[in-house]
Amino acid sequence: MTAPVGDAVRHPPAWMTLGLGLCVQADPEVFYPERGESTRPAKQICARCEHERECLEYALQNREPHGVWGGASHRERRQMLRDRDKAGAQ
């Protein structure tokens, strides 16, 4: 998986730069399904990966707008960010 582009990107974590995630062993297209295609295959890979939580946090911090990261689709991550923003505002 490639790191997102933009100002929010810092240094990718070591597990990412070293290719330690299970995602590097899979077809990248699995993590970027077309509209209407299932995210289940990607999520199943993420569920077995020891870096799932770190990957999800990386995607949230960098507001990654596409694909499945850390077992969450872009829509799920958007909701997580909204929930965090609401919790922080209270």
C-alpha angles and dihedrals in degrees: 000000000000125000116252118258123237145063094303093065114103124170111319113242118262094251088059099046091045092049095238098144120099088237091077089064093055135070106274090223088070088069094047105048120181118252108289095020120117123264090200097099091054093045091051090055091047092050090061095045120101089213097055096113094044090048092051092049091048090052092048094048091048093040091232103200100198142051137004114307124173092354095304130107122226090260092051091049091049089055091048090053092049090050091049091049091050092048091049092050093055 
